[in-house]
Each structure stands twice: as structure tokens, then as C-alpha cells.
Amino acid sequence: MRRVDVAYAFIFNEIEQKVLMVKNKGSGWSLPGGAVEKGETFEQAAMRESKEEINLTIKTENIVAVNEAFFESKGHHALFITYKAKL
């Protein structure tokens, strides 16, 4: 089974008590993020994907979540790392 690495950015506005989310085409809402490319760290992927998806530069902080999911019908499993981030 092939592993897919995915990085997300959790961007929380403490003053307004809001989380920045993106609307995905053909599916629901998610945090900004996506697949880690070859030669890239999870942290670099979270920053790159945020720039691509919301056109904002972020600074990652600590890891706030590590999750794993198995997609047997697709023949892979995914490792998700979520970073707390600031604009």
C-alpha cells in the first residue's frame, strides 16, 4: 500500500475566534493544505499549499495534530500533519 503525506495549516484568529478554511472543488471544506511533494518537508508543504490555495504567506509553529487514514479502495494510506500557523 502506497503512503501519501499531507500537510495542513491551522490558522486561527484569536480575536475573532475564527478558523481559516478553504472550499474544495467537488467536496467540502478543509484547512489549507495538500500533498507533500518529493524533496519537501511537511512544513514546507504546508507553507507552499497555503500560498497556492489562499495566496497568503504563513509562518508555521508547532504540530497540533497527526492523523492517519487508510483508503483501501484507492490502494494507499495517508499521513496527515497539521501545523498551527500565523499569517
PyMOL Python script that loads the backbone (N, CA, C, O; Angstrom):
from pymol import cmd

cmd.read_pdbstr("""\
ATOM      1  N   MET A   1       0.850  -1.183   0.000  1.00  0.00           N
ATOM      2  CA  MET A   1       0.000   0.000   0.000  1.00  0.00           C
ATOM      3  C   MET A   1       0.895   1.247   0.000  1.00  0.00           C
ATOM      4  O   MET A   1       1.800   1.362   0.826  1.00  0.00           O
ATOM      5  N   ARG A   2       0.649   2.147  -0.898  1.00  0.00           N
ATOM      6  CA  ARG A   2       1.446   3.368  -1.050  1.00  0.00           C
ATOM      7  C   ARG A   2       1.020   4.402  -0.015  1.00  0.00           C
ATOM      8  O   ARG A   2      -0.169   4.554   0.267  1.00  0.00           O
ATOM      9  N   ARG A   3       2.005   5.120   0.556  1.00  0.00           N
ATOM     10  CA  ARG A   3       1.704   6.167   1.533  1.00  0.00           C
ATOM     11  C   ARG A   3       1.713   7.536   0.858  1.00  0.00           C
ATOM     12  O   ARG A   3       2.583   7.842   0.043  1.00  0.00           O
ATOM     13  N   VAL A   4       0.730   8.344   1.216  1.00  0.00           N
ATOM     14  CA  VAL A   4       0.639   9.727   0.748  1.00  0.00           C
ATOM     15  C   VAL A   4       0.790  10.623   1.972  1.00  0.00           C
ATOM     16  O   VAL A   4       0.065  10.462   2.954  1.00  0.00           O
ATOM     17  N   ASP A   5       1.730  11.568   1.916  1.00  0.00           N
ATOM     18  CA  ASP A   5       1.935  12.512   3.016  1.00  0.00           C
ATOM     19  C   ASP A   5       1.203  13.808   2.704  1.00  0.00           C
ATOM     20  O   ASP A   5       1.278  14.323   1.589  1.00  0.00           O
ATOM     21  N   VAL A   6       0.494  14.331   3.701  1.00  0.00           N
ATOM     22  CA  VAL A   6      -0.317  15.537   3.528  1.00  0.00           C
ATOM     23  C   VAL A   6      -0.046  16.486   4.694  1.00  0.00           C
ATOM     24  O   VAL A   6       0.030  16.066   5.849  1.00  0.00           O
ATOM     25  N   ALA A   7       0.098  17.766   4.373  1.00  0.00           N
ATOM     26  CA  ALA A   7       0.343  18.786   5.396  1.00  0.00           C
ATOM     27  C   ALA A   7      -0.769  19.829   5.355  1.00  0.00           C
ATOM     28  O   ALA A   7      -1.221  20.230   4.282  1.00  0.00           O
ATOM     29  N   TYR A   8      -1.200  20.261   6.532  1.00  0.00           N
ATOM     30  CA  TYR A   8      -2.243  21.283   6.656  1.00  0.00           C
ATOM     31  C   TYR A   8      -1.773  22.415   7.554  1.00  0.00           C
ATOM     32  O   TYR A   8      -0.880  22.242   8.383  1.00  0.00           O
ATOM     33  N   ALA A   9      -2.396  23.586   7.372  1.00  0.00           N
ATOM     34  CA  ALA A   9      -2.136  24.745   8.223  1.00  0.00           C
ATOM     35  C   ALA A   9      -3.419  25.100   8.972  1.00  0.00           C
ATOM     36  O   ALA A   9      -4.456  25.353   8.358  1.00  0.00           O
ATOM     37  N   PHE A  10      -3.340  25.118  10.287  1.00  0.00           N
ATOM     38  CA  PHE A  10      -4.452  25.529  11.140  1.00  0.00           C
ATOM     39  C   PHE A  10      -4.207  26.994  11.500  1.00  0.00           C
ATOM     40  O   PHE A  10      -3.358  27.309  12.334  1.00  0.00           O
ATOM     41  N   ILE A  11      -4.969  27.885  10.853  1.00  0.00           N
ATOM     42  CA  ILE A  11      -4.802  29.324  11.038  1.00  0.00           C
ATOM     43  C   ILE A  11      -6.006  29.831  11.821  1.00  0.00           C
ATOM     44  O   ILE A  11      -7.125  29.872  11.310  1.00  0.00           O
ATOM     45  N   PHE A  12      -5.760  30.214  13.062  1.00  0.00           N
ATOM     46  CA  PHE A  12      -6.834  30.604  13.977  1.00  0.00           C
ATOM     47  C   PHE A  12      -6.684  32.065  14.367  1.00  0.00           C
ATOM     48  O   PHE A  12      -5.643  32.479  14.877  1.00  0.00           O
ATOM     49  N   ASN A  13      -7.735  32.843  14.123  1.00  0.00           N
ATOM     50  CA  ASN A  13      -7.756  34.247  14.519  1.00  0.00           C
ATOM     51  C   ASN A  13      -8.328  34.303  15.933  1.00  0.00           C
ATOM     52  O   ASN A  13      -9.533  34.144  16.125  1.00  0.00           O
ATOM     53  N   GLU A  14      -7.476  34.526  16.907  1.00  0.00           N
ATOM     54  CA  GLU A  14      -7.901  34.504  18.308  1.00  0.00           C
ATOM     55  C   GLU A  14      -8.841  35.645  18.659  1.00  0.00           C
ATOM     56  O   GLU A  14      -9.716  35.485  19.510  1.00  0.00           O
ATOM     57  N   ILE A  15      -8.673  36.791  18.015  1.00  0.00           N
ATOM     58  CA  ILE A  15      -9.543  37.944  18.312  1.00  0.00           C
ATOM     59  C   ILE A  15     -10.972  37.671  17.848  1.00  0.00           C
ATOM     60  O   ILE A  15     -11.927  37.887  18.595  1.00  0.00           O
ATOM     61  N   GLU A  16     -11.112  37.196  16.611  1.00  0.00           N
ATOM     62  CA  GLU A  16     -12.446  36.942  16.053  1.00  0.00           C
ATOM     63  C   GLU A  16     -12.949  35.528  16.327  1.00  0.00           C
ATOM     64  O   GLU A  16     -14.105  35.213  16.042  1.00  0.00           O
ATOM     65  N   GLN A  17     -12.084  34.674  16.880  1.00  0.00           N
ATOM     66  CA  GLN A  17     -12.423  33.274  17.157  1.00  0.00           C
ATOM     67  C   GLN A  17     -12.879  32.553  15.878  1.00  0.00           C
ATOM     68  O   GLN A  17     -13.916  31.889  15.858  1.00  0.00           O
ATOM     69  N   LYS A  18     -12.078  32.701  14.813  1.00  0.00           N
ATOM     70  CA  LYS A  18     -12.397  32.090  13.524  1.00  0.00           C
ATOM     71  C   LYS A  18     -11.214  31.283  13.009  1.00  0.00           C
ATOM     72  O   LYS A  18     -10.057  31.619  13.260  1.00  0.00           O
ATOM     73  N   VAL A  19     -11.528  30.211  12.282  1.00  0.00           N
ATOM     74  CA  VAL A  19     -10.533  29.362  11.638  1.00  0.00           C
ATOM     75  C   VAL A  19     -10.619  29.593  10.133  1.00  0.00           C
ATOM     76  O   VAL A  19     -11.714  29.608   9.571  1.00  0.00           O
ATOM     77  N   LEU A  20      -9.475  29.774   9.478  1.00  0.00           N
ATOM     78  CA  LEU A  20      -9.461  29.959   8.036  1.00  0.00           C
ATOM     79  C   LEU A  20      -9.603  28.599   7.359  1.00  0.00           C
ATOM     80  O   LEU A  20      -8.813  27.689   7.609  1.00  0.00           O
ATOM     81  N   MET A  21     -10.614  28.465   6.501  1.00  0.00           N
ATOM     82  CA  MET A  21     -10.887  27.220   5.788  1.00  0.00           C
ATOM     83  C   MET A  21     -10.943  27.512   4.295  1.00  0.00           C
ATOM     84  O   MET A  21     -11.131  28.657   3.883  1.00  0.00           O
ATOM     85  N   VAL A  22     -10.776  26.458   3.480  1.00  0.00           N
ATOM     86  CA  VAL A  22     -10.906  26.583   2.031  1.00  0.00           C
ATOM     87  C   VAL A  22     -12.020  25.662   1.547  1.00  0.00           C
ATOM     88  O   VAL A  22     -12.221  24.573   2.085  1.00  0.00           O
ATOM     89  N   LYS A  23     -12.739  26.117   0.522  1.00  0.00           N
ATOM     90  CA  LYS A  23     -13.805  25.310  -0.089  1.00  0.00           C
ATOM     91  C   LYS A  23     -13.174  24.533  -1.234  1.00  0.00           C
ATOM     92  O   LYS A  23     -12.669  25.123  -2.190  1.00  0.00           O
ATOM     93  N   ASN A  24     -13.203  23.211  -1.135  1.00  0.00           N
ATOM     94  CA  ASN A  24     -12.611  22.350  -2.152  1.00  0.00           C
ATOM     95  C   ASN A  24     -13.606  22.066  -3.269  1.00  0.00           C
ATOM     96  O   ASN A  24     -14.787  21.837  -3.011  1.00  0.00           O
ATOM     97  N   LYS A  25     -13.130  22.082  -4.504  1.00  0.00           N
ATOM     98  CA  LYS A  25     -13.991  21.785  -5.653  1.00  0.00           C
ATOM     99  C   LYS A  25     -14.508  20.357  -5.540  1.00  0.00           C
ATOM    100  O   LYS A  25     -13.727  19.420  -5.370  1.00  0.00           O
ATOM    101  N   GLY A  26     -15.805  20.194  -5.633  1.00  0.00           N
ATOM    102  CA  GLY A  26     -16.394  18.864  -5.628  1.00  0.00           C
ATOM    103  C   GLY A  26     -16.469  18.186  -4.275  1.00  0.00           C
ATOM    104  O   GLY A  26     -16.921  17.045  -4.176  1.00  0.00           O
ATOM    105  N   SER A  27     -16.035  18.872  -3.238  1.00  0.00           N
ATOM    106  CA  SER A  27     -16.132  18.281  -1.893  1.00  0.00           C
ATOM    107  C   SER A  27     -16.352  19.392  -0.880  1.00  0.00           C
ATOM    108  O   SER A  27     -16.723  20.508  -1.246  1.00  0.00           O
ATOM    109  N   GLY A  28     -16.130  19.097   0.363  1.00  0.00           N
ATOM    110  CA  GLY A  28     -16.429  20.043   1.431  1.00  0.00           C
ATOM    111  C   GLY A  28     -15.309  21.018   1.730  1.00  0.00           C
ATOM    112  O   GLY A  28     -14.484  21.340   0.874  1.00  0.00           O
ATOM    113  N   TRP A  29     -15.305  21.467   2.946  1.00  0.00           N
ATOM    114  CA  TRP A  29     -14.342  22.434   3.442  1.00  0.00           C
ATOM    115  C   TRP A  29     -13.175  21.720   4.104  1.00  0.00           C
ATOM    116  O   TRP A  29     -13.325  20.620   4.634  1.00  0.00           O
ATOM    117  N   SER A  30     -11.999  22.364   4.068  1.00  0.00           N
ATOM    118  CA  SER A  30     -10.832  21.813   4.765  1.00  0.00           C
ATOM    119  C   SER A  30      -9.898  22.952   5.151  1.00  0.00           C
ATOM    120  O   SER A  30     -10.080  24.100   4.747  1.00  0.00           O
ATOM    121  N   LEU A  31      -8.912  22.604   5.929  1.00  0.00           N
ATOM    122  CA  LEU A  31      -7.833  23.550   6.213  1.00  0.00           C
ATOM    123  C   LEU A  31      -6.998  23.694   4.942  1.00  0.00           C
ATOM    124  O   LEU A  31      -6.986  22.782   4.115  1.00  0.00           O
ATOM    125  N   PRO A  32      -6.297  24.822   4.768  1.00  0.00           N
ATOM    126  CA  PRO A  32      -5.391  24.927   3.628  1.00  0.00           C
ATOM    127  C   PRO A  32      -4.312  23.854   3.752  1.00  0.00           C
ATOM    128  O   PRO A  32      -3.742  23.657   4.825  1.00  0.00           O
ATOM    129  N   GLY A  33      -4.040  23.168   2.655  1.00  0.00           N
ATOM    130  CA  GLY A  33      -3.014  22.139   2.688  1.00  0.00           C
ATOM    131  C   GLY A  33      -3.120  21.203   1.519  1.00  0.00           C
ATOM    132  O   GLY A  33      -3.987  21.347   0.657  1.00  0.00           O
ATOM    133  N   GLY A  34      -2.215  20.231   1.499  1.00  0.00           N
ATOM    134  CA  GLY A  34      -2.219  19.255   0.421  1.00  0.00           C
ATOM    135  C   GLY A  34      -1.020  18.344   0.497  1.00  0.00           C
ATOM    136  O   GLY A  34      -0.303  18.305   1.496  1.00  0.00           O
ATOM    137  N   ALA A  35      -0.817  17.612  -0.578  1.00  0.00           N
ATOM    138  CA  ALA A  35       0.223  16.587  -0.625  1.00  0.00           C
ATOM    139  C   ALA A  35       1.623  17.186  -0.545  1.00  0.00           C
ATOM    140  O   ALA A  35       1.902  18.253  -1.092  1.00  0.00           O
ATOM    141  N   VAL A  36       2.486  16.465   0.150  1.00  0.00           N
ATOM    142  CA  VAL A  36       3.898  16.827   0.252  1.00  0.00           C
ATOM    143  C   VAL A  36       4.582  16.356  -1.032  1.00  0.00           C
ATOM    144  O   VAL A  36       4.458  15.195  -1.422  1.00  0.00           O
ATOM    145  N   GLU A  37       5.302  17.266  -1.680  1.00  0.00           N
ATOM    146  CA  GLU A  37       5.997  16.913  -2.916  1.00  0.00           C
ATOM    147  C   GLU A  37       7.366  16.304  -2.613  1.00  0.00           C
ATOM    148  O   GLU A  37       7.910  16.489  -1.525  1.00  0.00           O
ATOM    149  N   LYS A  38       7.912  15.583  -3.581  1.00  0.00           N
ATOM    150  CA  LYS A  38       9.211  14.932  -3.427  1.00  0.00           C
ATOM    151  C   LYS A  38      10.270  15.962  -3.053  1.00  0.00           C
ATOM    152  O   LYS A  38      10.363  17.016  -3.682  1.00  0.00           O
ATOM    153  N   GLY A  39      11.073  15.659  -2.023  1.00  0.00           N
ATOM    154  CA  GLY A  39      12.137  16.540  -1.576  1.00  0.00           C
ATOM    155  C   GLY A  39      11.682  17.680  -0.682  1.00  0.00           C
ATOM    156  O   GLY A  39      12.472  18.562  -0.345  1.00  0.00           O
ATOM    157  N   GLU A  40      10.419  17.667  -0.299  1.00  0.00           N
ATOM    158  CA  GLU A  40       9.834  18.739   0.505  1.00  0.00           C
ATOM    159  C   GLU A  40       9.487  18.208   1.896  1.00  0.00           C
ATOM    160  O   GLU A  40       9.084  17.054   2.036  1.00  0.00           O
ATOM    161  N   THR A  41       9.640  19.034   2.912  1.00  0.00           N
ATOM    162  CA  THR A  41       9.224  18.640   4.255  1.00  0.00           C
ATOM    163  C   THR A  41       7.731  18.901   4.418  1.00  0.00           C
ATOM    164  O   THR A  41       7.121  19.599   3.607  1.00  0.00           O
ATOM    165  N   PHE A  42       7.155  18.342   5.458  1.00  0.00           N
ATOM    166  CA  PHE A  42       5.748  18.614   5.770  1.00  0.00           C
ATOM    167  C   PHE A  42       5.547  20.117   5.984  1.00  0.00           C
ATOM    168  O   PHE A  42       4.574  20.701   5.506  1.00  0.00           O
ATOM    169  N   GLU A  43       6.470  20.721   6.701  1.00  0.00           N
ATOM    170  CA  GLU A  43       6.369  22.149   6.994  1.00  0.00           C
ATOM    171  C   GLU A  43       6.420  22.985   5.712  1.00  0.00           C
ATOM    172  O   GLU A  43       5.625  23.909   5.541  1.00  0.00           O
ATOM    173  N   GLN A  44       7.340  22.665   4.824  1.00  0.00           N
ATOM    174  CA  GLN A  44       7.432  23.381   3.552  1.00  0.00           C
ATOM    175  C   GLN A  44       6.154  23.210   2.735  1.00  0.00           C
ATOM    176  O   GLN A  44       5.690  24.152   2.094  1.00  0.00           O
ATOM    177  N   ALA A  45       5.592  22.011   2.761  1.00  0.00           N
ATOM    178  CA  ALA A  45       4.356  21.751   2.018  1.00  0.00           C
ATOM    179  C   ALA A  45       3.201  22.579   2.571  1.00  0.00           C
ATOM    180  O   ALA A  45       2.411  23.125   1.800  1.00  0.00           O
ATOM    181  N   ALA A  46       3.091  22.679   3.886  1.00  0.00           N
ATOM    182  CA  ALA A  46       2.021  23.476   4.488  1.00  0.00           C
ATOM    183  C   ALA A  46       2.136  24.941   4.061  1.00  0.00           C
ATOM    184  O   ALA A  46       1.130  25.586   3.766  1.00  0.00           O
ATOM    185  N   MET A  47       3.354  25.458   4.029  1.00  0.00           N
ATOM    186  CA  MET A  47       3.568  26.851   3.616  1.00  0.00           C
ATOM    187  C   MET A  47       3.273  27.036   2.123  1.00  0.00           C
ATOM    188  O   MET A  47       2.617  28.003   1.737  1.00  0.00           O
ATOM    189  N   ARG A  48       3.754  26.114   1.286  1.00  0.00           N
ATOM    190  CA  ARG A  48       3.531  26.211  -0.159  1.00  0.00           C
ATOM    191  C   ARG A  48       2.045  26.095  -0.497  1.00  0.00           C
ATOM    192  O   ARG A  48       1.511  26.888  -1.273  1.00  0.00           O
ATOM    193  N   GLU A  49       1.393  25.108   0.088  1.00  0.00           N
ATOM    194  CA  GLU A  49      -0.030  24.902  -0.200  1.00  0.00           C
ATOM    195  C   GLU A  49      -0.872  26.091   0.253  1.00  0.00           C
ATOM    196  O   GLU A  49      -1.838  26.455  -0.418  1.00  0.00           O
ATOM    197  N   SER A  50      -0.519  26.694   1.375  1.00  0.00           N
ATOM    198  CA  SER A  50      -1.246  27.878   1.839  1.00  0.00           C
ATOM    199  C   SER A  50      -1.093  29.018   0.838  1.00  0.00           C
ATOM    200  O   SER A  50      -2.057  29.726   0.546  1.00  0.00           O
ATOM    201  N   LYS A  51       0.106  29.195   0.318  1.00  0.00           N
ATOM    202  CA  LYS A  51       0.341  30.241  -0.680  1.00  0.00           C
ATOM    203  C   LYS A  51      -0.469  29.956  -1.942  1.00  0.00           C
ATOM    204  O   LYS A  51      -1.065  30.869  -2.515  1.00  0.00           O
ATOM    205  N   GLU A  52      -0.496  28.698  -2.377  1.00  0.00           N
ATOM    206  CA  GLU A  52      -1.227  28.325  -3.584  1.00  0.00           C
ATOM    207  C   GLU A  52      -2.740  28.451  -3.406  1.00  0.00           C
ATOM    208  O   GLU A  52      -3.428  28.929  -4.307  1.00  0.00           O
ATOM    209  N   GLU A  53      -3.260  28.031  -2.263  1.00  0.00           N
ATOM    210  CA  GLU A  53      -4.706  27.958  -2.073  1.00  0.00           C
ATOM    211  C   GLU A  53      -5.343  29.256  -1.598  1.00  0.00           C
ATOM    212  O   GLU A  53      -6.464  29.573  -1.998  1.00  0.00           O
ATOM    213  N   ILE A  54      -4.649  30.013  -0.754  1.00  0.00           N
ATOM    214  CA  ILE A  54      -5.259  31.231  -0.203  1.00  0.00           C
ATOM    215  C   ILE A  54      -4.442  32.483  -0.503  1.00  0.00           C
ATOM    216  O   ILE A  54      -4.797  33.585  -0.087  1.00  0.00           O
ATOM    217  N   ASN A  55      -3.334  32.296  -1.239  1.00  0.00           N
ATOM    218  CA  ASN A  55      -2.457  33.390  -1.643  1.00  0.00           C
ATOM    219  C   ASN A  55      -1.978  34.232  -0.456  1.00  0.00           C
ATOM    220  O   ASN A  55      -1.885  35.457  -0.533  1.00  0.00           O
ATOM    221  N   LEU A  56      -1.677  33.533   0.644  1.00  0.00           N
ATOM    222  CA  LEU A  56      -1.151  34.196   1.829  1.00  0.00           C
ATOM    223  C   LEU A  56       0.114  33.477   2.285  1.00  0.00           C
ATOM    224  O   LEU A  56       0.227  32.258   2.161  1.00  0.00           O
ATOM    225  N   THR A  57       1.051  34.238   2.806  1.00  0.00           N
ATOM    226  CA  THR A  57       2.272  33.658   3.352  1.00  0.00           C
ATOM    227  C   THR A  57       2.052  33.384   4.831  1.00  0.00           C
ATOM    228  O   THR A  57       1.597  34.250   5.579  1.00  0.00           O
ATOM    229  N   ILE A  58       2.380  32.166   5.238  1.00  0.00           N
ATOM    230  CA  ILE A  58       2.194  31.790   6.642  1.00  0.00           C
ATOM    231  C   ILE A  58       3.535  31.475   7.283  1.00  0.00           C
ATOM    232  O   ILE A  58       4.536  31.233   6.609  1.00  0.00           O
ATOM    233  N   LYS A  59       3.515  31.487   8.600  1.00  0.00           N
ATOM    234  CA  LYS A  59       4.655  31.028   9.396  1.00  0.00           C
ATOM    235  C   LYS A  59       4.128  29.875  10.237  1.00  0.00           C
ATOM    236  O   LYS A  59       3.206  30.050  11.033  1.00  0.00           O
ATOM    237  N   THR A  60       4.709  28.707  10.060  1.00  0.00           N
ATOM    238  CA  THR A  60       4.262  27.555  10.835  1.00  0.00           C
ATOM    239  C   THR A  60       4.835  27.623  12.238  1.00  0.00           C
ATOM    240  O   THR A  60       5.918  28.161  12.472  1.00  0.00           O
ATOM    241  N   GLU A  61       4.074  27.062  13.158  1.00  0.00           N
ATOM    242  CA  GLU A  61       4.520  26.974  14.555  1.00  0.00           C
ATOM    243  C   GLU A  61       4.636  25.498  14.901  1.00  0.00           C
ATOM    244  O   GLU A  61       5.336  24.757  14.210  1.00  0.00           O
ATOM    245  N   ASN A  62       3.979  25.070  15.931  1.00  0.00           N
ATOM    246  CA  ASN A  62       4.094  23.676  16.363  1.00  0.00           C
ATOM    247  C   ASN A  62       3.072  22.775  15.654  1.00  0.00           C
ATOM    248  O   ASN A  62       2.079  23.246  15.101  1.00  0.00           O
ATOM    249  N   ILE A  63       3.346  21.480  15.687  1.00  0.00           N
ATOM    250  CA  ILE A  63       2.405  20.487  15.162  1.00  0.00           C
ATOM    251  C   ILE A  63       1.267  20.354  16.160  1.00  0.00           C
ATOM    252  O   ILE A  63       1.497  20.175  17.356  1.00  0.00           O
ATOM    253  N   VAL A  64       0.028  20.441  15.660  1.00  0.00           N
ATOM    254  CA  VAL A  64      -1.130  20.334  16.544  1.00  0.00           C
ATOM    255  C   VAL A  64      -1.908  19.031  16.359  1.00  0.00           C
ATOM    256  O   VAL A  64      -2.727  18.665  17.201  1.00  0.00           O
ATOM    257  N   ALA A  65      -1.645  18.333  15.250  1.00  0.00           N
ATOM    258  CA  ALA A  65      -2.347  17.063  15.045  1.00  0.00           C
ATOM    259  C   ALA A  65      -1.565  16.176  14.081  1.00  0.00           C
ATOM    260  O   ALA A  65      -0.942  16.648  13.130  1.00  0.00           O
ATOM    261  N   VAL A  66      -1.619  14.884  14.360  1.00  0.00           N
ATOM    262  CA  VAL A  66      -1.084  13.863  13.465  1.00  0.00           C
ATOM    263  C   VAL A  66      -2.185  12.837  13.307  1.00  0.00           C
ATOM    264  O   VAL A  66      -2.660  12.264  14.287  1.00  0.00           O
ATOM    265  N   ASN A  67      -2.592  12.606  12.061  1.00  0.00           N
ATOM    266  CA  ASN A  67      -3.671  11.662  11.784  1.00  0.00           C
ATOM    267  C   ASN A  67      -3.244  10.728  10.654  1.00  0.00           C
ATOM    268  O   ASN A  67      -2.358  11.044   9.861  1.00  0.00           O
ATOM    269  N   GLU A  68      -3.888   9.592  10.606  1.00  0.00           N
ATOM    270  CA  GLU A  68      -3.598   8.606   9.579  1.00  0.00           C
ATOM    271  C   GLU A  68      -4.907   8.010   9.107  1.00  0.00           C
ATOM    272  O   GLU A  68      -5.810   7.771   9.909  1.00  0.00           O
ATOM    273  N   ALA A  69      -5.016   7.764   7.795  1.00  0.00           N
ATOM    274  CA  ALA A  69      -6.230   7.155   7.245  1.00  0.00           C
ATOM    275  C   ALA A  69      -5.832   6.144   6.178  1.00  0.00           C
ATOM    276  O   ALA A  69      -4.863   6.345   5.446  1.00  0.00           O
ATOM    277  N   PHE A  70      -6.585   5.066   6.098  1.00  0.00           N
ATOM    278  CA  PHE A  70      -6.344   4.030   5.102  1.00  0.00           C
ATOM    279  C   PHE A  70      -7.458   4.068   4.065  1.00  0.00           C
ATOM    280  O   PHE A  70      -8.640   4.067   4.409  1.00  0.00           O
ATOM    281  N   PHE A  71      -7.069   4.100   2.792  1.00  0.00           N
ATOM    282  CA  PHE A  71      -8.008   4.135   1.677  1.00  0.00           C
ATOM    283  C   PHE A  71      -7.760   2.889   0.830  1.00  0.00           C
ATOM    284  O   PHE A  71      -7.095   2.942  -0.204  1.00  0.00           O
ATOM    285  N   GLU A  72      -8.303   1.782   1.287  1.00  0.00           N
ATOM    286  CA  GLU A  72      -8.034   0.500   0.626  1.00  0.00           C
ATOM    287  C   GLU A  72      -8.523   0.490  -0.810  1.00  0.00           C
ATOM    288  O   GLU A  72      -7.879  -0.104  -1.675  1.00  0.00           O
ATOM    289  N   SER A  73      -9.653   1.138  -1.081  1.00  0.00           N
ATOM    290  CA  SER A  73     -10.177   1.155  -2.449  1.00  0.00           C
ATOM    291  C   SER A  73      -9.256   1.911  -3.402  1.00  0.00           C
ATOM    292  O   SER A  73      -9.258   1.648  -4.605  1.00  0.00           O
ATOM    293  N   LYS A  74      -8.472   2.846  -2.874  1.00  0.00           N
ATOM    294  CA  LYS A  74      -7.536   3.619  -3.694  1.00  0.00           C
ATOM    295  C   LYS A  74      -6.118   3.065  -3.616  1.00  0.00           C
ATOM    296  O   LYS A  74      -5.232   3.514  -4.344  1.00  0.00           O
ATOM    297  N   GLY A  75      -5.905   2.098  -2.740  1.00  0.00           N
ATOM    298  CA  GLY A  75      -4.598   1.459  -2.632  1.00  0.00           C
ATOM    299  C   GLY A  75      -3.540   2.277  -1.931  1.00  0.00           C
ATOM    300  O   GLY A  75      -2.349   2.089  -2.183  1.00  0.00           O
ATOM    301  N   HIS A  76      -3.945   3.186  -1.053  1.00  0.00           N
ATOM    302  CA  HIS A  76      -2.945   3.957  -0.317  1.00  0.00           C
ATOM    303  C   HIS A  76      -3.439   4.313   1.076  1.00  0.00           C
ATOM    304  O   HIS A  76      -4.624   4.211   1.392  1.00  0.00           O
ATOM    305  N   HIS A  77      -2.502   4.728   1.878  1.00  0.00           N
ATOM    306  CA  HIS A  77      -2.873   5.294   3.169  1.00  0.00           C
ATOM    307  C   HIS A  77      -2.199   6.651   3.283  1.00  0.00           C
ATOM    308  O   HIS A  77      -1.165   6.896   2.661  1.00  0.00           O
ATOM    309  N   ALA A  78      -2.786   7.521   4.073  1.00  0.00           N
ATOM    310  CA  ALA A  78      -2.306   8.900   4.169  1.00  0.00           C
ATOM    311  C   ALA A  78      -1.894   9.230   5.593  1.00  0.00           C
ATOM    312  O   ALA A  78      -2.530   8.819   6.564  1.00  0.00           O
ATOM    313  N   LEU A  79      -0.820   9.978   5.683  1.00  0.00           N
ATOM    314  CA  LEU A  79      -0.351  10.520   6.948  1.00  0.00           C
ATOM    315  C   LEU A  79      -0.567  12.026   6.874  1.00  0.00           C
ATOM    316  O   LEU A  79      -0.033  12.683   5.980  1.00  0.00           O
ATOM    317  N   PHE A  80      -1.345  12.581   7.803  1.00  0.00           N
ATOM    318  CA  PHE A  80      -1.691  13.993   7.826  1.00  0.00           C
ATOM    319  C   PHE A  80      -1.002  14.664   9.011  1.00  0.00           C
ATOM    320  O   PHE A  80      -1.162  14.231  10.153  1.00  0.00           O
ATOM    321  N   ILE A  81      -0.235  15.721   8.740  1.00  0.00           N
ATOM    322  CA  ILE A  81       0.395  16.518   9.783  1.00  0.00           C
ATOM    323  C   ILE A  81      -0.218  17.917   9.698  1.00  0.00           C
ATOM    324  O   ILE A  81      -0.232  18.527   8.629  1.00  0.00           O
ATOM    325  N   THR A  82      -0.721  18.422  10.816  1.00  0.00           N
ATOM    326  CA  THR A  82      -1.331  19.753  10.849  1.00  0.00           C
ATOM    327  C   THR A  82      -0.503  20.657  11.751  1.00  0.00           C
ATOM    328  O   THR A  82      -0.222  20.329  12.903  1.00  0.00           O
ATOM    329  N   TYR A  83      -0.123  21.797  11.202  1.00  0.00           N
ATOM    330  CA  TYR A  83       0.657  22.811  11.926  1.00  0.00           C
ATOM    331  C   TYR A  83      -0.215  23.969  12.333  1.00  0.00           C
ATOM    332  O   TYR A  83      -1.070  24.402  11.560  1.00  0.00           O
ATOM    333  N   LYS A  84      -0.019  24.482  13.536  1.00  0.00           N
ATOM    334  CA  LYS A  84      -0.590  25.768  13.892  1.00  0.00           C
ATOM    335  C   LYS A  84       0.209  26.786  13.103  1.00  0.00           C
ATOM    336  O   LYS A  84       1.431  26.674  13.003  1.00  0.00           O
ATOM    337  N   ALA A  85      -0.473  27.786  12.537  1.00  0.00           N
ATOM    338  CA  ALA A  85       0.226  28.758  11.697  1.00  0.00           C
ATOM    339  C   ALA A  85      -0.350  30.150  11.888  1.00  0.00           C
ATOM    340  O   ALA A  85      -1.488  30.327  12.321  1.00  0.00           O
ATOM    341  N   LYS A  86       0.476  31.130  11.548  1.00  0.00           N
ATOM    342  CA  LYS A  86       0.063  32.539  11.596  1.00  0.00           C
ATOM    343  C   LYS A  86       0.327  33.161  10.238  1.00  0.00           C
ATOM    344  O   LYS A  86       1.241  32.764   9.516  1.00  0.00           O
ATOM    345  N   LEU A  87      -0.504  34.156   9.907  1.00  0.00           N
ATOM    346  CA  LEU A  87      -0.308  34.883   8.647  1.00  0.00           C
ATOM    347  C   LEU A  87       0.887  35.802   8.774  1.00  0.00           C
ATOM    348  O   LEU A  87       1.227  36.508   7.824  1.00  0.00           O
TER     349      LEU A  87
END
""", "prot")
cmd.dss("prot")
cmd.show_as("cartoon", "prot")
cmd.util.cbc("prot")
cmd.orient("prot")
